[in-house]
């Protein structure tokens, strides 16, 4: 693949392409080469060759997936898992990149995500597993992870797309409608969209992955969708833990103890509690005391 008179960025992408070990990597670096290739008469043939190679690699991955020969890594489900679903170029990779530690390839080229990408959203002392599913209108879309998700972030930038996406989803997961690209809208347009979604009683948020508007609200809605309790523990005379224990609603002190260590509840001599479920700070309670979000529990053992 000749790189005469190409930019340093193109040559760097070409070098990575030649060293790539997988077709997914080759596709990623071809995307960069297509972006960096000059768009003038003398490079038309070269650009056409790049696009042809890109198309053939994509088709090869589709064939492998259909035949079951494609490599698919198992996804270990965390306590709180959300999946981003949407059409191609809706901003899924940008949203994953902003909210998590993941570094997906962000591209204007359609269907550039060919397998689920995983990141972790840090929020209020917890870690939420967030997965970008390939475009719902592509051959790479993974129905399996949608079925097991706790929450779906349905990402759109046009109200007309909402029912198209929802009709393709067969899942009991909670849904948050995320309307992206509000940086392209005026205030009247944003009010109209909000009124439309509110009238249909959707849980929704309007955001911009370009300006990061309303992303904190999205994170809060995401955490609240799981309905989990954050319970902190402490040792006598010490500060509470920095990282909470995540529990289901209606959990008790015994659930906390057993999550710390199986059989730990049998060793507990005294329990004190601070927070929303306590009548007063440091209240002494029993193992069957029902917890509320952000409670702090202190155990004294035998």
PAVO-712179 format. One record per residue: residue in three letters; x negated, y negated, z of N, C-alpha, C in turn. Coordinates in steps of 0.1 Angstrom, whole numbers, plus 5000, padded with zeros to 4 digits. Atoms other than C-alpha are relative to their C-alpha. Layout:
N
AlaXYZXYZXYZ;...
//
This chain:
302
Unk499250125000500050005000499149885000;Unk500950125001498149694988500549895009;Unk499650114992498049405011499349874996;Unk500750115006496249154988500849875003;Unk499450134998497048784998501150005009;Unk498950004990499348895026499549935013;Unk500350074988499548715059499350105010;Unk500549914989497648845090501150085007;Unk498949934994501048935105500450134992;Unk499749895009501749155075499050115001;Unk501149915000498349315075500050085013;Unk499949934987498749395113501150105000;Unk498949915000502149555107499750124991;Unk500449895010500749755077499050105007;Unk501049914994497849885098500750095010;Unk499249924991500349995125500850114993;Unk499349915008502450155098499250124996;Unk500949895005499550365085499650095012;Unk500449924988498650475121501250075007;Unk498849954993502350555131500050155000;Unk499949864999502950905143501550064998;Unk498749965001506750915140500749924989;Unk499250075009509350815114500749875006;Unk499450114993510950585140499049885000;Unk501150115000507650395143499849954986;Unk500350045014507150385105501249904996;Unk498950095004510650225101499849875007;Unk500150134993509949965128498949914994;Unk501150085006506649855111500349964986;Unk499550045013508249865077500949875001;Unk499150124998510849615090499149885001;Unk500950114998508049385101499349964987;Unk500650025013506349425067500949934990;Unk499050065008509549335049500249865004;Unk499850134995510049035071498849904995;Unk501250085002506448915065499649994985;Unk500350015014506248985028500549884993;Unk499550135006506348665007501150034990;Unk498849985009509548614988499949914988;Unk500250085013508248484955499850114988;Unk500049925012508048624919498950115000;Unk501149915002504648784921500150125010;Unk500049894990505548994952501450084999;Unk498749935001509049114940499950155000;Unk500249865002507749454930499650075013;Unk500549954987505949504963501150005010;Unk498950014991509049394983501050114997;Unk499049905004511249634963499550145004;Unk500549874996508849924970500150025015;Unk499949994986508849845007501550045004;Unk498549974997512749845008500450144996;Unk499749865005512850174988499550105011;Unk500649924990510450335013500850005013;Unk499250024988512450195042501450084999;Unk498749935003515750335027499850155001;Unk500349865000514250675022499750065014;Unk500349954987512950705057501350005009;Unk498850014993516350595071500950134996;Unk499249895005518150865049499450135006;Unk500649884994515651125062500450025014;Unk499649994986516451045098501450055001;Unk498649964999520151075091500250154997;Unk499949865004519651415074499650095012;Unk500549934988517651535104501050015011;Unk499050004989520251425128501250094997;Unk498949925004523051595109499750155001;Unk500449855000521051925107499650045014;Unk500449964987520251905144498550015003;Unk501549984999516451905138499349875005;Unk500650124995515951545149499650015015;Unk500450004986514151495182500949915008;Unk499150074991516551385209499650025014;Unk500449984986515251315243501249995009;Unk498950004991517551385272499949875008;Unk499950134992518751075291500450045014;Unk499749974986518651115329500949895005;Unk499050104995521850935342499749965014;Unk500250054986521250705371501349985007;Unk498850024992523650615398501049904994;Unk499250105007524950315378499549994986;Unk500449995014524950355340501049924992;Unk499250075009526250115314499450024986;Unk500449995014526150145276500549884992;Unk499650115009526149865251500450064987;Unk499549955013528349945221500449884991;Unk499650115009528949725190499650034986;Unk500449985014528549685153498549954998;Unk501450045003525149635137499949845000;Unk500350154999523549285142500949925009;Unk499250084991525849195170499249945012;Unk500850054989522949125194499750105011;Unk500249894990522649465212498650005005;Unk501449994996518849475212499649875007;Unk500350134993518649105222500550015014;Unk499449994987520949175251499250095009;Unk500849914992518949475263498749945004;Unk501350064998515749285260500149895011;Unk499950114990517048985281500350055014;Unk499649964987518649185308499150105007;Unk500849894994516049465313498549984997;Unk501450005003512449555311499750074987;Unk500249935013512949725277499549904990;Unk500650085011511149595246500550054986;Unk499549945012513449695217499549914988;Unk500350085012512649585181501349924997;Unk498850095003514949285174499949964985;Unk500250015014515649275137501449954994;Unk498850045008518149115112500450114990;Unk499749895009517949435092501050095006;Unk498949924994521049645096499650145004;Unk500249874995521049965116498550035004;Unk501549984996517449915129499850085012;Unk500149914989518250095161500450144996;Unk499749875005518050465154500250115011;Unk499849914989518250615189500349925012;Unk499750084988519450515223498849945007;Unk501150074993517150265241500449975014;Unk499750014986516950255279499349895007;Unk500650104991516249965303500750005013;Unk499450014987516949885339500249855004;Unk499550134996518849575351499849985015;Unk500250024985517549445385501149905004;Unk498950094995520549295404500350035014;Unk499649994986521149225440499450115008;Unk500749904993518549465452500250144994;Unk499749875006519849745429499450014986;Unk500549985014518749895395501250064992;Unk498949945009521449945368499450054987;Unk500549945013520650175339500849944989;Unk499350055011521549995307499450064987;Unk500449935012521450175274500649944987;Unk499550055013521650025239500350124991;Unk499749895009523550275217499849954986;Unk500050055014522850255179501449954996;Unk498850065004525450065160501250104998;Unk498949915001528950215162500450044986;Unk499749975014529250195124498850064993;Unk501249945006525950385118500150155003;Unk500149854998525050755115499350035013;Unk500849984988522850715146500849995013;Unk499150034988525750625170500150135008;Unk500049894991525650865200501350005008;Unk498750004993529150955212499850065014;Unk500249924988527851185239499749915012;Unk500350094989526350905261501249915004;Unk498850084997529550705258501050075009;Unk499049924992531650985272499650015015;Unk500549984986529451005304499749875007;Unk500350134994528950635310501049955010;Unk499150054990530350455340500749874994;Unk499550135006530850115321499549994986;Unk500450045014530750005285500149854999;Unk500150145004529649665274500449994985;Unk499650005014531649615242499649864994;Unk500650125004529649355224500549954986;Unk499450055012531349135197499649864998;Unk500150155003530948795180501149964992;Unk498850035007534348805163501150085006;Unk498949934993537648885179500650124991;Unk499449905010538649085147499350145002;Unk500749874999535949345156500450085013;Unk499749944987537349415191500850134999;Unk499149895001540149655182499450114991;Unk500849905008537949825155499150085008;Unk500949934992535449915181500750085010;Unk499249924990537950015208500750124994;Unk499449885006539650245184499150124997;Unk501049895002536350435179499550065013;Unk500549964987535750475216500950095007;Unk499249904993537050785233499350025014;Unk500750004987535950725269500949945011;Unk499250064989537450665303499249905008;Unk500850094993534650435313500749865000;Unk499550135000535450085324499449924989;Unk500550075011535049825297499949855004;Unk500250154999533649465298499849954986;Unk500150065013534249265266498949895001;Unk501150105000531049065259500049934987;Unk499950075013531648795233498749924999;Unk501450065002528148685220500149894990;Unk500350115010526848395200500949885002;Unk499250114998528848125217499349874997;Unk500850125004526047885208500449954986;Unk499550045013527647875174501449945000;Unk498650044998531047765188500149865007;Unk499850124992532447435200500950035012;Unk499349974987534347395233501450054997;Unk498649965004537847425216500050154996;Unk500049865005536847755199499850095012;Unk500349914988535447895232501350015009;Unk498849994992538647805250501150094994;Unk499149925008540747965223499750155002;Unk500449864999538748295225500350055015;Unk499749964986538948295264501550025002;Unk498649984998542648245263500650124993;Unk499549885007543148525238499650135008;Unk500449884992541148775259500750015013;Unk499350014987542748655291501450054999;Unk498649965002546248705277500150154998;Unk500049865001545349065270499550075012;Unk500549944987544049115305498750084999;Unk501349935001540549215294499149945011;Unk501150054992537649195317498949954990;Unk500950055011535348965296499149895005;Unk500950114998532548715295499549954987;Unk500650065013531348475268498649975003;Unk501450024998527648465264499349954988;Unk500950025011524748365242498750065003;Unk501349944998521648585239498949904995;Unk500950105005520048285222499649905011;Unk500250104989520448035251500150065014;Unk499849944987521048285279501149955008;Unk498850054993524348115288500850125006;Unk499049914994526548305313499450145003;Unk500549874998524148605316500150045015;Unk499949974985524248585355501450055003;Unk498649954999528048615353500250144995;Unk500049875006527648915331499450105009;Unk500749904991525249085355500950025012;Unk499149984989527749025384501250084996;Unk498949925005530649165364499650144998;Unk500549865002528549465355499850075013;Unk500149934988527649545390501350035007;Unk498649984994531249495403500750114993;Unk499349905007532449725376499850145005;Unk500349874995530850025393500850035014;Unk499349984987532749965426499250065011;Unk500949934990529750075446499849915012;Unk500450074988528649985481498549995001;Unk501450014998525249845489499850005015;Unk500249994986524249955524498550005004;Unk501450024996521049845541499850085013;Unk500349944987519350035569498949935007;Unk501150064992517049925597499650095011;Unk500549934988514950065625500249905011;Unk499950094989515449925660498849915001;Unk501150104999513449605664499349954987;Unk500650035013512649575627501049934991;Unk499150065010514049385597500750114992;Unk499349905009516549565574499250034988;Unk500749965013515349745543500349904989;Unk499850095012514849545511500950074990;Unk499249935011516449815489501250075006;Unk498849944994520049915496500250154996;Unk499549875004521450265495501349984993;Unk498850025008524150295469501050115003;Unk499049904996527350465479501349984993;Unk498750025005530850525467500949935010;Unk499050074991533850325481500550115010;Unk499549924990535250465513499050095007;Unk501149924993531850605524499949975015;Unk500250024985531050645561498650005004;Unk501350004995528050615583499350144997;Unk500649875002527550995580499550014985;Unk500549995014527250955542498649934998;Unk501250075001524450705547498950095006;Unk501049924994522650935571499650124992;Unk500349895008522951235548499349974987;Unk500750055013521751035518498549985004;Unk501350024996518650945538499250135001;Unk500649864999517951315546501150095004;Unk499049904997520151615546499850055015;Unk500149964987520951705582499649895010;Unk500450114992519851365595501149965010;Unk498950054992523351285609500050085013;Unk500049924988522851565635499049955010;Unk501150054991519751385649500349865006;Unk499750134996521451055654500649995014;Unk499550024986521950935690500949885002;Unk499250124999523250585685500049934987;Unk499950075012524450375656500549865003;Unk499650144999524749995654500249954986;Unk499750055014526149795625500249855000;Unk499950145003526049445612500749984986;Unk499550025014528049305583501650005000;Unk498650015002531549295568500950105008;Unk499149904993532849615585499950005015;Unk500250004985531649525620500949895006;Unk499250104993533849345646499249895005;Unk501050104995530749175659498750054997;Unk501349965003527049185652499450105010;Unk500649894991525349505665501050095006;Unk498949914994528649685672499550154999;Unk500349864999528150045683501250084994;Unk499049925007530050285660499650144999;Unk500249855002530450655652499750034985;Unk500349955013529550865622501149984990;Unk498950015009533050835608500449864997;Unk499750145003532950455607500049974985;Unk499950035014534050335572499349874997;Unk500950115003531550105555500649904990;Unk499750105010531949785534498749954994;Unk501250055008529549635508499249905009;Unk501050084994526449475523499950025015;Unk500249974986526749635558498550045002;Unk501449964996523449695577500250105011;Unk499949894990523150015597498750035007;Unk501149964992520750095625500250135007;Unk499949874994520050445636499050025011;Unk500949954989518550565669500150155000;Unk499949855000517650935669499750065013;Unk500249934987517451195696498550025002;
//
